[in-house]
Amino acid sequence: MKIASYNIQNLFHRHKSFRDHSLSHNVKQWVAELDDLMVRADKSPNDLDRVRELSFLLGFDQVNMQQYGTLRSRNGELYLKQGVQGGEPKAGTGSLWNGWLALQTIPVPVRSQQHKAKTILEVGADILLFQEVEDGASLVEFHDRFLKPSDALVEPEIHVFEGNEAKGRNLGVLLRNGYRLQGFVTHRYVRSAKGRLLFPLDCQEYHIVSASGERLVAIVVQFSKSNELDRKKQAQAISDIYTGLRGNGYQDIVVSGTFYDPSFADTLSPLLRETDLHSASRHPEFMADYDLDGHAQYHSMTAYRKGVNLKQQDYLLVSPSLWERTIGAGLHRKGIWPGNQGKWPIYPTLGKAGHAASEHPLLWMEIKP
C-alpha cells in the first residue's frame, strides 16, 4: 500500500488572490499605502500628489486585461471569452449581460497541469490525499484527462468535500486499486476559544477500507499560513482528534497536510512531540532527489534534511502500527521550480516558475499489508 499527500495548488483555475505572493516587497508596500490614502475622506494636496505617484509606480495605465473577460448573450445563453476590447460596457442587466466583467480565477497553464500529472504518475500511490482542489468535477476531469490508464479495469473513487473557504481550495482523496471510502467526518466547525472557525479550509477525516478488509483513517488538514498562534491551536486540535481515534480502538492512522512550519517549531509540538506519530521524512529509507553541486553538502535548519534543502512545511505522519510496517518513504519535487532556494533535478520541460506543478512536494510512504 502506497500513501501520498500533495498540496497541488489547484488543477485548472486558481483564485487570483493567491498570486499576491509573486509581488515584490516594494509593490506590496505601495499597494498598502495607496489603500490607506484612498479611504481618507479629506485628502491634502500632498496626499493627492502621492496618489498620482503611486498610481504611476503601480502601472495603473498598464492594466492586465487577462484578469477580465467579455460576456456575450446569444439565444438565451451566456458565453465568456478572456480579454476585453476597448469601449465595452460592464456586463449587467442594463447591457443585457453583454460587456466586460472581472474574472476571479486565473487559468493554470497546461504545462503546469502536465507537471502535476507527471508527479502523481511517477509516485503511483494507492491512496492520494489532496489539498487545494477546485471541486470534485475538476478532479474527475483531471484524472480522466491525465491519470487514467487505458487498460484500467477498476474505476477509482474520487472525493472532494467543500470546506470553509469559497475560493476553490478544497480537500479531497483519490483511491485506487480496490481502496474505498467507507466513512467521512468533517471538523470544519471546530472553533477556537474566541468562537472563530479554527481551520481556515477544513480538517477532514477519511475512513478507508481495502479490498481485503483492512481499515485506515486518514486526517487531511491545512494550517493557517499567517498566524503562528493559530497554528499551535490547530496542532493541538489535530492531536486531540488523533488521541480520540486511538482511544476508540483505531490503530492505522495517517495525518497529512501543510503545516507551514519546520518540525522543530514550537507551534507543531502538540502534534510532533506530544503524540506517537512518526514523520515520513524521518524514515531511514527516505528517498529524495538531492541538491546538485555544492548544495548537496549544505543543510538549512528549516529544510527536510541535508541535501534536501526545500523548506519543510508539508507533512505525512503515521501511527506506530503503520510505521512498523513502512518499507519506504520519499519526497518528489521534480515539478517544483528551484528559484533561489538551490538546485535539484527538475523536469526538462519545466522552464520557468509559472510552469511548476506546485510550490509543494509530494510526500509518500509505502507500507506492507
C-alpha positions as CSV (number, residue, x, y, z in Angstrom):
1,M,0.0,0.0,0.0
2,K,1.4,3.4,-1.0
3,I,0.0,6.5,0.6
4,A,0.8,10.0,-0.6
5,S,-0.1,13.6,0.3
6,Y,0.0,16.5,-2.2
7,N,-0.8,20.2,-1.9
8,I,-1.4,20.5,-5.7
9,Q,-2.4,24.3,-5.6
10,N,-5.4,23.8,-8.0
11,L,-5.8,21.9,-11.2
12,F,-7.3,24.1,-13.8
13,H,-8.1,27.5,-12.2
14,R,-6.6,29.3,-9.2
15,H,-8.1,32.3,-7.4
16,K,-6.3,35.5,-8.4
17,S,-5.8,36.5,-4.7
18,F,-3.3,33.7,-4.3
19,R,-1.0,35.2,-6.9
20,D,-0.1,38.1,-4.5
21,H,3.0,36.2,-3.3
22,S,4.6,37.0,-6.7
23,L,4.5,40.7,-5.9
24,S,7.7,42.3,-4.7
25,H,8.0,43.8,-1.2
26,N,8.0,47.3,-2.6
27,V,4.9,46.8,-4.6
28,K,3.1,45.4,-1.6
29,Q,4.1,48.5,0.4
30,W,2.9,50.8,-2.4
31,V,-0.5,49.0,-2.5
32,A,-0.9,49.2,1.3
33,E,-0.1,52.9,1.2
34,L,-2.5,53.6,-1.7
35,D,-5.3,51.8,0.1
36,D,-4.7,53.9,3.2
37,L,-4.7,57.2,1.2
38,M,-7.9,56.3,-0.8
39,V,-10.0,55.7,2.3
40,R,-9.2,59.2,3.7
41,A,-12.2,61.5,3.4
42,D,-10.2,64.7,3.4
43,K,-7.1,64.4,1.2
44,S,-4.5,67.1,1.4
45,P,-2.7,68.4,-1.8
46,N,0.3,66.3,-0.7
47,D,-1.9,63.2,-0.4
48,L,-3.3,63.7,-3.9
49,D,0.3,64.1,-5.3
50,R,1.2,60.9,-3.6
51,V,-1.8,59.1,-5.0
52,R,-0.7,60.1,-8.5
53,E,2.9,58.9,-7.8
54,L,1.7,55.5,-6.5
55,S,-0.7,55.1,-9.4
56,F,2.2,55.7,-11.8
57,L,4.5,53.3,-9.9
58,L,1.9,50.6,-9.8
59,G,1.3,50.9,-13.5
60,F,-2.4,51.7,-13.4
61,D,-2.1,52.8,-17.1
62,Q,-1.0,49.2,-17.9
63,V,-4.0,47.2,-16.8
64,N,-3.7,43.4,-17.2
65,M,-6.6,42.6,-19.4
66,Q,-6.2,38.9,-18.8
67,Q,-7.9,39.5,-15.5
68,Y,-11.1,40.5,-17.3
69,G,-13.4,38.7,-19.6
70,T,-16.1,39.6,-22.2
71,L,-19.6,38.2,-21.7
72,R,-22.0,37.7,-24.6
73,S,-25.7,36.8,-24.5
74,R,-26.8,34.7,-27.5
75,N,-30.0,32.9,-27.9
76,G,-30.7,32.9,-24.2
77,E,-27.2,31.5,-23.3
78,L,-24.2,33.3,-21.9
79,Y,-20.7,32.9,-23.5
80,L,-17.4,34.1,-21.9
81,K,-14.1,34.8,-23.6
82,Q,-10.9,36.0,-21.9
83,G,-9.8,39.6,-22.5
84,V,-11.6,42.9,-23.2
85,Q,-11.9,45.0,-26.3
86,G,-12.0,48.8,-25.9
87,G,-15.3,50.6,-25.4
88,E,-17.1,47.7,-23.8
89,P,-19.7,48.4,-21.1
90,K,-19.8,46.5,-17.9
91,A,-21.9,43.3,-18.1
92,G,-25.2,43.6,-16.2
93,T,-28.9,43.9,-16.6
94,G,-28.5,47.3,-18.2
95,S,-26.4,45.9,-21.1
96,L,-28.4,42.6,-21.3
97,W,-25.3,40.9,-19.9
98,N,-23.1,41.9,-22.8
99,G,-19.8,43.5,-21.8
100,W,-16.8,43.2,-19.6
101,L,-16.6,41.6,-16.1
102,A,-13.7,40.9,-13.7
103,L,-12.5,37.3,-13.5
104,Q,-12.0,35.9,-10.1
105,T,-9.7,33.0,-11.2
106,I,-6.6,32.7,-13.4
107,P,-6.1,29.6,-15.6
108,V,-3.4,27.1,-14.6
109,P,-1.1,26.7,-17.6
110,V,-1.4,23.4,-19.5
111,R,2.4,22.8,-18.9
112,S,1.8,23.1,-15.2
113,Q,-1.1,20.7,-15.4
114,Q,1.1,18.2,-17.2
115,H,3.8,18.5,-14.5
116,K,1.2,17.9,-11.8
117,A,0.1,14.8,-13.5
118,K,3.6,13.5,-14.1
119,T,4.4,14.0,-10.4
120,I,1.4,11.9,-9.4
121,L,2.0,9.2,-12.0
122,E,5.7,8.7,-11.1
123,V,4.8,8.1,-7.4
124,G,1.8,5.8,-8.2
125,A,0.0,6.0,-4.9
126,D,-3.0,3.8,-4.0
127,I,-4.3,6.5,-1.6
128,L,-3.6,10.1,-2.6
129,L,-4.6,12.8,-0.2
130,F,-5.1,16.2,-1.8
131,Q,-5.1,19.8,-0.7
132,E,-6.3,22.8,-2.7
133,V,-8.5,21.2,-5.3
134,E,-11.2,23.3,-7.0
135,D,-14.1,20.8,-6.8
136,G,-15.0,17.1,-7.4
137,A,-15.8,17.6,-11.1
138,S,-12.3,19.2,-11.7
139,L,-10.5,16.3,-10.0
140,V,-12.6,13.8,-12.0
141,E,-11.8,15.6,-15.3
142,F,-8.1,15.9,-14.3
143,H,-7.9,12.2,-13.6
144,D,-9.7,11.2,-16.8
145,R,-7.5,13.6,-18.9
146,F,-4.1,12.9,-17.4
147,L,-4.1,10.0,-15.0
148,K,-6.5,7.3,-16.2
149,P,-4.7,4.3,-17.7
150,S,-6.1,3.0,-21.0
151,D,-6.3,-0.5,-19.6
152,A,-7.9,0.4,-16.3
153,L,-10.2,-2.4,-15.1
154,V,-11.4,-0.9,-11.8
155,E,-12.6,2.7,-11.7
156,P,-11.0,4.8,-8.8
157,E,-13.0,6.6,-6.1
158,I,-12.6,10.4,-6.3
159,H,-14.0,12.5,-3.4
160,V,-13.7,16.3,-2.8
161,F,-15.7,17.8,0.0
162,E,-16.3,21.6,0.3
163,G,-14.7,23.3,3.3
164,N,-14.8,26.7,4.9
165,E,-13.3,28.8,2.1
166,A,-15.1,29.8,-1.1
167,K,-12.0,30.3,-3.3
168,G,-11.7,26.8,-4.7
169,R,-9.2,25.3,-2.2
170,N,-10.8,22.1,-1.0
171,L,-9.5,18.8,0.4
172,G,-10.0,15.5,-1.4
173,V,-8.9,11.9,-1.9
174,L,-8.2,9.7,-4.9
175,L,-8.5,6.0,-4.1
176,R,-7.2,3.3,-6.5
177,N,-6.6,-0.5,-6.6
178,G,-9.6,-1.5,-4.6
179,Y,-9.4,1.1,-1.8
180,R,-12.8,2.6,-0.9
181,L,-14.2,5.3,1.3
182,Q,-16.3,3.8,4.0
183,G,-16.9,6.9,6.1
184,F,-16.3,10.7,6.3
185,V,-16.1,13.1,9.2
186,T,-15.6,16.9,8.9
187,H,-14.1,19.1,11.7
188,R,-14.8,22.3,9.8
189,Y,-16.9,23.7,12.6
190,V,-14.4,23.2,15.4
191,R,-14.0,26.7,16.9
192,S,-11.3,28.5,18.9
193,A,-11.9,29.8,22.4
194,K,-13.0,33.1,20.8
195,G,-15.6,31.4,18.7
196,R,-13.8,31.6,15.3
197,L,-13.6,28.7,13.0
198,L,-10.2,27.0,13.8
199,F,-9.4,25.6,10.4
200,P,-9.1,28.0,7.5
201,L,-10.0,25.4,4.9
202,D,-11.2,22.3,6.8
203,C,-10.0,19.3,8.7
204,Q,-11.3,16.1,7.2
205,E,-11.2,12.5,8.3
206,Y,-11.5,9.7,5.8
207,H,-12.3,6.2,6.9
208,I,-10.9,3.9,4.2
209,V,-11.1,0.2,3.6
210,S,-9.1,-2.0,1.3
211,A,-10.4,-4.8,-0.9
212,S,-9.2,-7.3,1.7
213,G,-10.9,-5.5,4.6
214,E,-8.0,-3.6,6.1
215,R,-9.1,-0.3,7.6
216,L,-7.3,3.0,7.7
217,V,-8.2,6.5,9.0
218,A,-6.6,9.5,7.1
219,I,-6.8,13.0,8.5
220,V,-6.1,15.8,6.0
221,V,-5.7,19.4,7.1
222,Q,-4.1,22.7,6.2
223,F,-3.0,25.1,8.9
224,S,-3.1,28.9,9.0
225,K,-0.3,30.4,6.9
226,S,-0.1,33.7,8.6
227,N,-0.9,33.2,12.2
228,E,1.6,31.4,14.5
229,L,-0.8,31.2,17.5
230,D,-3.5,29.7,15.3
231,R,-1.1,27.1,14.0
232,K,-0.3,25.9,17.6
233,K,-4.1,25.7,18.4
234,Q,-4.6,23.7,15.2
235,A,-1.8,21.3,16.0
236,Q,-3.4,20.8,19.4
237,A,-6.8,20.1,17.9
238,I,-5.3,17.5,15.5
239,S,-3.5,15.9,18.4
240,D,-6.8,15.7,20.3
241,I,-8.6,14.1,17.2
242,Y,-5.8,11.6,16.8
243,T,-5.8,10.7,20.5
244,G,-9.6,10.3,20.4
245,L,-9.3,7.9,17.5
246,R,-6.7,5.8,19.3
247,G,-8.9,5.8,22.3
248,N,-11.7,4.4,20.2
249,G,-9.6,1.5,19.0
250,Y,-8.3,2.8,15.7
251,Q,-4.7,1.8,15.1
252,D,-3.8,2.6,11.5
253,I,-4.0,6.4,11.3
254,V,-2.4,8.9,8.8
255,V,-2.2,12.7,9.4
256,S,-1.2,14.8,6.4
257,G,-1.2,18.4,5.2
258,T,0.6,21.7,5.0
259,F,1.6,23.0,8.5
260,Y,3.7,26.0,7.3
261,D,6.4,25.4,9.9
262,P,9.6,23.2,10.2
263,S,9.5,20.2,12.5
264,F,11.4,21.9,15.4
265,A,8.9,24.8,15.6
266,D,7.1,25.1,18.9
267,T,3.8,25.5,17.1
268,L,3.9,21.9,16.0
269,S,5.0,20.5,19.4
270,P,1.5,19.2,20.3
271,L,1.5,17.0,17.2
272,L,5.1,16.1,16.7
273,R,6.4,15.8,20.2
274,E,3.3,15.1,22.3
275,T,2.0,12.2,20.3
276,D,3.5,8.9,19.0
277,L,3.1,9.9,15.3
278,H,6.1,9.4,13.0
279,S,7.1,11.6,10.1
280,A,7.9,10.2,6.6
281,S,10.9,12.4,6.4
282,R,12.5,10.6,9.4
283,H,12.3,7.1,7.9
284,P,15.7,5.5,7.4
285,E,14.7,4.6,3.8
286,F,13.5,8.1,3.0
287,M,14.2,8.9,-0.7
288,A,14.6,12.2,-2.5
289,D,16.5,13.8,-5.3
290,Y,19.3,15.5,-3.6
291,D,20.5,19.0,-4.4
292,L,23.1,19.5,-7.2
293,D,26.6,20.8,-6.9
294,G,27.7,22.3,-3.5
295,H,24.1,22.5,-2.3
296,A,24.1,18.7,-1.6
297,Q,26.6,19.4,1.3
298,Y,24.5,22.2,2.7
299,H,21.8,21.9,5.4
300,S,19.4,24.7,6.1
301,M,17.8,24.3,9.5
302,T,14.3,24.7,8.0
303,A,14.9,22.0,5.3
304,Y,13.8,18.4,5.3
305,R,17.4,17.2,5.7
306,K,21.0,17.6,4.4
307,G,20.9,17.7,0.6
308,V,17.1,18.2,0.5
309,N,17.2,22.0,1.1
310,L,13.5,22.6,0.5
311,K,11.7,24.5,3.2
312,Q,9.8,21.9,5.3
313,Q,6.1,22.8,5.6
314,D,4.3,19.7,4.3
315,Y,3.9,16.5,6.4
316,L,2.9,12.9,6.1
317,L,2.6,11.3,9.6
318,V,1.6,7.8,10.6
319,S,0.8,5.9,13.8
320,P,3.2,3.3,15.2
321,S,1.3,0.3,13.7
322,L,1.9,1.8,10.2
323,W,5.4,2.9,11.0
324,E,6.4,-0.6,11.9
325,R,5.3,-1.8,8.5
326,T,6.7,1.0,6.5
327,I,9.3,-0.2,3.9
328,G,9.9,3.1,2.1
329,A,9.2,6.8,2.1
330,G,10.1,9.8,0.0
331,L,9.7,13.2,-1.4
332,H,9.1,14.1,-5.0
333,R,10.0,17.6,-6.1
334,K,10.9,17.4,-9.8
335,G,7.9,19.6,-10.6
336,I,9.0,22.4,-8.2
337,W,10.8,25.4,-9.6
338,P,14.0,25.8,-7.6
339,G,14.2,29.6,-7.8
340,N,16.9,30.9,-5.5
341,Q,16.5,28.0,-2.9
342,G,19.0,25.7,-4.5
343,K,19.3,23.4,-7.5
344,W,17.8,19.9,-7.8
345,P,16.8,17.7,-10.7
346,I,13.6,19.0,-12.4
347,Y,11.6,18.0,-15.5
348,P,13.3,19.1,-18.7
349,T,10.0,20.8,-19.7
350,L,10.0,23.0,-16.6
351,G,11.5,26.2,-17.9
352,K,10.0,28.8,-15.6
353,A,8.2,29.3,-12.3
354,G,4.8,29.6,-14.0
355,H,5.0,26.1,-15.3
356,A,5.7,24.5,-11.9
357,A,3.4,21.7,-10.8
358,S,3.2,23.3,-7.3
359,E,5.3,25.0,-4.8
360,H,4.9,21.9,-2.6
361,P,6.4,18.4,-2.9
362,L,4.5,15.2,-3.0
363,L,5.3,13.1,0.1
364,W,4.7,9.3,0.1
365,M,5.1,6.2,2.2
366,E,5.0,2.5,1.2
367,I,3.5,0.2,3.8
368,K,3.4,-3.6,4.0
369,P,-0.1,-5.2,4.4
